[in-house]
Amino acid sequence: MLVRGDWSENATWFNFTCGWNSIDHQADDAMGIELYRQGEWLIKRRVGYGFGWLTSDNTNSLLIQNDPIDRPENDYRFVVGERGSQWPYSGGDAHLIASSFGEGYSYALCDASDSYNSGA
């Protein structure tokens, strides 16, 4: 969801994503947010590539600390688990449950529960 306050140079822009992560090269970004206000990004996802970059903490999304997994520290699943991220490839996809748009408001409800279930 991309929402702009107006189309002037001083517009406020709010972004919300309810993306999937079971497709290769998709970031773990369900329920991620971004906010642009008064000419600068106040909240912006970190851009890059690799398992450390694709974790939920770099996409301004919810982090949940699950039970530790039994993996060596150089295994990407160890990094994902330590950060409380959504699981790339093995987690389920997020689902948009509801959305509503009207004069002066925008609303979206995303269920990302399955994204935090590890297949590791």
Contact map, one row per residue, 1 for C-alpha under 8 A:
111000000000001110000000000000000000000000000000000000000000000000000000000000000000000000000000000000000001000000000000
111100000000111100000000000000000000000000000000000000000000000000000000000000000000000000000000000000000000000000000000
111110000000111000000000000000000000000000000000000000000000000000000000000000000000000000000000000000000100000000000000
011111100011110000000000000000000000000000000000000000000000000000000000000000000000000000000000000000000000000000000000
001111100011100000000000000000000000000000000000000000000000000000000000000000000000000000000000000000000000000000000000
000111110011000000000000000000000000000000000000000000000000000000000000000000000000000000000000000000000000000000000000
000111111110000000000000000000000000000000000000000000000000000000000000000000000000000000000000000000000000000000000000
000001111110000000000000000000000000000000000000000000000000000000000000000000000000000000000000000000000000000000000000
000000111110000000000000000000000000001000000000000000000000000000000000000000000000000000000000000000000000000000000000
000000111111000000000000000000000000111000000000000000000000000000000000000000000000000000000000000000000000000000000000
000111111111100000000000000000000001111000000000000000000000000000000000000000000000000000000000000000000000000000000000
000111000111110000000000000000000011110000000000000000000000000000000000000000000000000000000000000000000000000000000000
011110000011111000000000000000000011100000000000000000000000000000000000000000000000000000000000000000000000000000000000
011100000001111100000000000000001111000000000000000000000000000000000000000000000000000000000000000000000000000000000000
111000000000111110000000000000001110000000000000000000000000000000000000000000000000000000000000000000000000000000000000
110000000000011111000000000000111100000000000000000000000000000000000000000000000000000000000000000000000000000000000000
100000000000001111100000000011111000000000000000000000000000000000000000000000000000000000000000000000000000000000000000
000000000000000111110000000011110000000000000000000000000000000000000000000000000000000000000111000000000000010100000000
000000000000000011111000000111100000000000000000000000000000000000000000000000000000000000001110000000000000000000000000
000000000000000001111110010111000000000000000000000000000000000000000000000000000000000000011110000000000000000000000000
000000000000000000111111011110000000000000000000000000000000000000000000000000000000001110111100000000000000000000100000
000000000000000000011111010000000000000000000000000000000000000000000000000000000000000111111000000000000000000000000000
000000000000000000011111110000000000000000000000000000000000000000000000000000000000000010000000000000000000000000000000
000000000000000000001111110000000000000000000000000000000000000000000000000000000000000010000000000000000000000000000000
000000000000000000000011111000000000000000000000000000000000000000000000000000000000000000000000000000000000000000000000
000000000000000000011111111100000000000000000000000001000000000000000000000000000000000100000000000000000000000000000000
000000000000000000001000111110000000000000000000000001110010000000000000000000000000000100000000000000000000000000000000
000000000000000000111000011111000000000000000000000001110010000000000000000000000000111100000000000000000000000000000000
000000000000000011111000001111110000000000000000000001110011100000000000000000000000010000000000000000000000000000000000
000000000000000011110000000111110000000000000000000000000000100000000000000000000000000000000100000000000000010100100000
000000000000000111100000000011111000000000000000000000000000110000000000000000000000000000000000000000000000010100000000
000000000000000111000000000011111100000000000000000000010011110000000000000000000000000000000000000000000000000000000000
000000000000011110000000000000111110000000111000000000000011100000000000000000000000000000000000000000000000000000000000
000000000000011100000000000000011111000011111000000000000001000000000000000000000000000000000000000000000000000000000000
000000000001111000000000000000001111100011110000000000000000000000000000000000000000000000000000000000000000000000000000
000000000011110000000000000000000111111111100000000000000000000000000000000000000000000000000000000000000000000000000000
000000000111100000000000000000000011111111000000000000000000000000000000000000000000000000000000000000000000000000000000
000000000111000000000000000000000001111100000000000000000000000000000000000000000000000000000000000000000000000000000000
000000001110000000000000000000000001111110000000000000000000000000000000000000000000000000000000000000000000000000000000
000000000000000000000000000000000001111111000000000000000000000000000000000000000000000000000000000000000000000000000000
000000000000000000000000000000000111101111110000000000000000000000000000000000000000000000000000000000000000000000000000
000000000000000000000000000000000111100111110000000000000000000000000000000000000000000000000000000000000000000000000000
000000000000000000000000000000001111000011111000000000000001000000000000000000000000000000000000000000000000000000000000
000000000000000000000000000000001110000011111100000000000011000000000000000000000000000000000000000000000000000000000000
000000000000000000000000000000001100000000111110000000000111000000000000000000000000000000000000000000000000000000000000
000000000000000000000000000000000000000000011111000010000110000000000000000000000000000000000000000000000000000000000000
000000000000000000000000000000000000000000001111100010000100000000000000000000000000000000000000000000000000000000000000
000000000000000000000000000000000000000000000111110011000000000000000000000000000000000000000000000000000000000000000000
000000000000000000000000000000000000000000000011111111000000000000000000000000000000000000000000000000000000000000000000
000000000000000000000000000000000000000000000001111111000000000000000000000000000000000000000000000000000000000000000000
000000000000000000000000000000000000000000000000111111100000000000000000000100110000000000000000000000000000000000000000
000000000000000000000000000000000000000000000000111111100000000000000000000100110000000000000000000000000000000000000000
000000000000000000000000000000000000000000000111111111100100000000000000000000000000000000000000000000000000000000000000
000000000000000000000000011110000000000000000001111111110110000000000000000000000000000000000000000000000000000000000000
000000000000000000000000001110000000000000000000001111111110000000000000000000010010110000000000000000000000000000000000
000000000000000000000000001110010000000000000000000001111111111000000000000000000011110000000000000000000000000000000000
000000000000000000000000000000000000000000000000000000111111111000000000000000000010100000000000000000000000000000000000
000000000000000000000000000000000000000000001110000011111111100000000000000000000000000000000000000000000000000000000000
000000000000000000000000001110011000000000011100000001111111100000000000000000000000000000000000000000000000000000000000
000000000000000000000000000010011100000000111000000000011111110000000000000000000000000000000000000000000000000000000000
000000000000000000000000000011111000000000000000000000011111111000000000000000000000000000000000000000000000000000000000
000000000000000000000000000000110000000000000000000000011001111100000000000000000000100000000000000000000000000000000000
000000000000000000000000000000000000000000000000000000011000111110000000000000000011110000000000000000000000000000000000
000000000000000000000000000000000000000000000000000000000000011111000000000000000001100000000000000000000000000000010000
000000000000000000000000000000000000000000000000000000000000001111100000000000001111100000000000000000000000000000000000
000000000000000000000000000000000000000000000000000000000000000111110000000000001001000000000000000000000000000000000000
000000000000000000000000000000000000000000000000000000000000000011111000000000000000000000000000000000000000000000000000
000000000000000000000000000000000000000000000000000000000000000001111100000000001100000000000000000000000000000000000000
000000000000000000000000000000000000000000000000000000000000000000111110000011001000000000000000000000000000000000000001
000000000000000000000000000000000000000000000000000000000000000000011111000001000000000000000000000000000000000000000000
000000000000000000000000000000000000000000000000000000000000000000001111101011000000000000000000000000000000000000000000
000000000000000000000000000000000000000000000000000000000000000000000111111001000000000000000000000000000000000000000000
000000000000000000000000000000000000000000000000000000000000000000000011111101100000000000000000000000000000000000000000
000000000000000000000000000000000000000000000000000000000000000000000001111101100000000000000000000000000000000000000000
000000000000000000000000000000000000000000000000000000000000000000000011111111100000000000000000000000000000000000000000
000000000000000000000000000000000000000000000000001100000000000000000000111111110000000000000000000000000000000000000000
000000000000000000000000000000000000000000000000000000000000000000001010001111111000000000000000000000000000000000000001
000000000000000000000000000000000000000000000000000000000000000000001111111111111100000000000000000000000000000000000000
000000000000000000000000000000000000000000000000001100000000000000000000111111111110000000000000000000000000000000000000
000000000000000000000000000000000000000000000000001100100000000000000000000111111111111000000000000000000000000000000000
000000000000000000000000000000000000000000000000000000000000000011011000000011111111100000000000000000000000000000000000
000000000000000000000000000000000000000000000000000000000000000010010000000001111111100000000000000000000000000000000000
000000000000000000000000000000000000000000000000000000111000001010000000000000111111100000000000000000000000000000000000
000000000000000000000000000000000000000000000000000000010000001111000000000000011111110000000000000000000000000000000000
000000000000000000000000000100000000000000000000000000111000011110000000000000011111111000000000000000000000000000010000
000000000000000000000000000110000000000000000000000000110000001000000000000000010001111100100000000000000000000000111000
000000000000000000001000000100000000000000000000000000000000000000000000000000010000111111110000000000000000000000111110
000000000000000000001100011100000000000000000000000000000000000000000000000000000000011111100000000000000000000000000000
000000000000000000001111000000000000000000000000000000000000000000000000000000000000001111110000000000000000000000000000
000000000000000000000100000000000000000000000000000000000000000000000000000000000000001111110000000000000000000000001111
000000000000000000001100000000000000000000000000000000000000000000000000000000000000011111111000000000000000000001111110
000000000000000000011100000000000000000000000000000000000000000000000000000000000000001011111100000000000000000001111000
000000000000000000111100000000000000000000000000000000000000000000000000000000000000000000111110000000000000000101100000
000000000000000001111000000001000000000000000000000000000000000000000000000000000000000000011111000000000000011111100000
000000000000000001110000000000000000000000000000000000000000000000000000000000000000000000001111100000000000011100000000
000000000000000001000000000000000000000000000000000000000000000000000000000000000000000000000111111000000001111000000000
000000000000000000000000000000000000000000000000000000000000000000000000000000000000000000000011111000000001111000000000
000000000000000000000000000000000000000000000000000000000000000000000000000000000000000000000001111100000011110000000000
000000000000000000000000000000000000000000000000000000000000000000000000000000000000000000000001111110000111100000000000
000000000000000000000000000000000000000000000000000000000000000000000000000000000000000000000000011111000111000000000000
000000000000000000000000000000000000000000000000000000000000000000000000000000000000000000000000001111101110000000000000
000000000000000000000000000000000000000000000000000000000000000000000000000000000000000000000000000111111100000000000000
000000000000000000000000000000000000000000000000000000000000000000000000000000000000000000000000000011111000000000000000
000000000000000000000000000000000000000000000000000000000000000000000000000000000000000000000000000001111100000000000000
000000000000000000000000000000000000000000000000000000000000000000000000000000000000000000000000000011111110000000000000
001000000000000000000000000000000000000000000000000000000000000000000000000000000000000000000000001111011111000000000000
000000000000000000000000000000000000000000000000000000000000000000000000000000000000000000000000011110001111100000000000
100000000000000000000000000000000000000000000000000000000000000000000000000000000000000000000001111100000111110000000000
000000000000000000000000000000000000000000000000000000000000000000000000000000000000000000000001111000000011111000000000
000000000000000001000000000001100000000000000000000000000000000000000000000000000000000000000111110000000001111100000000
000000000000000000000000000000000000000000000000000000000000000000000000000000000000000000000111100000000000111111000000
000000000000000001000000000001100000000000000000000000000000000000000000000000000000000000001110000000000000011111110000
000000000000000000000000000000000000000000000000000000000000000000000000000000000000000000000100000000000000001111111000
000000000000000000000000000000000000000000000000000000000000000000000000000000000000000000111100000000000000001111111000
000000000000000000001000000001000000000000000000000000000000000000000000000000000000011000111100000000000000000111111100
000000000000000000000000000000000000000000000000000000000000000100000000000000000000111000110000000000000000000111111100
000000000000000000000000000000000000000000000000000000000000000000000000000000000000011001110000000000000000000011111110
000000000000000000000000000000000000000000000000000000000000000000000000000000000000001001100000000000000000000000111111
000000000000000000000000000000000000000000000000000000000000000000000000000000000000001001100000000000000000000000001111
000000000000000000000000000000000000000000000000000000000000000000001000000010000000000001000000000000000000000000000111
